[in-house]
Amino acid sequence: MGQERLKEGSIRRSSSRSTLLPGLQAARKRRALSQRELAALAGIGSGTISDLETGRRGAYPTTIRRITNSLGISALDLME
């Protein structure tokens, strides 16, 4: 009901509200943070950071806000 069945290895795209963050890994590394450290600062799971960095999933606006606040950068920095 309302849930898509995903083939193994497919990318999960939950809605058009999620945004890929190709600049996340570089931004995190510029701050010399591990994925776990950024996740703790942002109040999200380290698995989420991993999935966002590899492009396995996109981020919702709330998650983007938490990450940008933790890194002290703009959302545009994460999208470049």
Number of C-alpha atoms within 10 A of each C-alpha: 3 4 6 9 7 9 8 6 7 8 12 15 15 13 10 8 10 15 18 21 21 17 16 24 18 14 17 20 12 10 11 11 15 14 19 16 13 22 20 13 15 20 13 15 13 17 12 18 24 17 15 20 21 15 16 15 20 25 22 15 13 9 17 21 16 17 25 19 14 16 18 11 13 13 17 10 14 21 12 11
